[in-house]
């Protein structure tokens, strides 16, 4: 079995400013940057976000999904409409995450903020 070296600090995150390819995850297209975070320890966040989108917000034209860390305590997934209106929040009692992340969901594509 191949050993996995995850980068939970996502050192290369800022280098994703566009996407050359889209990948299907649970029926949603994700960009190169989202694939990168999934491969580096944040797949749980992406798949949870997709599950909530598909169940509650599939018809929303735009969503901002933020992983907010409360250091040493909790993590929160917060979804908003992009205009400051919180639509959904979920508290994780444990997270291995070491970095806050913001994703955008537009036209069935989930992307990093820098890829928008």
Number of C-alpha atoms within 10 A of each C-alpha: 3 4 5 9 9 13 16 15 14 18 9 11 15 12 10 17 14 15 15 6 10 17 15 11 13 11 12 18 19 22 20 19 26 24 20 17 22 16 15 17 19 23 15 11 20 19 15 13 21 22 16 13 20 15 9 12 17 16 10 13 11 18 23 22 29 20 22 17 19 10 9 8 10 13 20 19 20 19 26 17 18 13 9 9 9 14 15 15 13 12 14 11 9 11 16 9 20 14 13 15 19 16 22 21 26 15 13 18 17 28 27 26 19 15 18 14
